[in-house]
Amino acid sequence: MKYEDFQTPTWKRLTQGLEQRLEELRELNDNQSFGPEKTAAIRGSIAEVKRILALADDASAGQAVSPEELLGEDNPA
């Protein structure tokens, strides 16, 4: 994804929802006494939400990669 993709109103709304979900998951993890499996599932959900939110940081940190480059089609033979 490109930097511009993360400047859209849709991304901003999605980010708000993800940040709210992250807060809910953190509170659930901090305030409940679950077994190891449930705790691991909550922590996994937290990690995934954080990974999605970090996409914008990754896009602003470097150049976007084209799908062709990922497939190796941009490389001269």
ZIRA-V925189 format. One line per field, one symbol per residue. psi: psi as a letter, one per 30 degrees, with the letter a starting at -180 (. if undefined). burial: b if it has 16 or more other C-alpha atoms within 10 Angstrom, else e. A space follows every 10 residues. Layout:
BEGIN
psi->???
burial->???
END
This chain:
BEGIN
psi->lleffgglee eeeeeeeeee eeeeeeeeee fljlleeeee eeeeeeeeee eeefeeeeef flkkkleeee fgffkk.
burial->ebbeebeeee eeeebeebee ebeebeeebe eeeeeeeebe ebbebbeebe eebeebeebe eeeeeeeeee eeeeeee
END
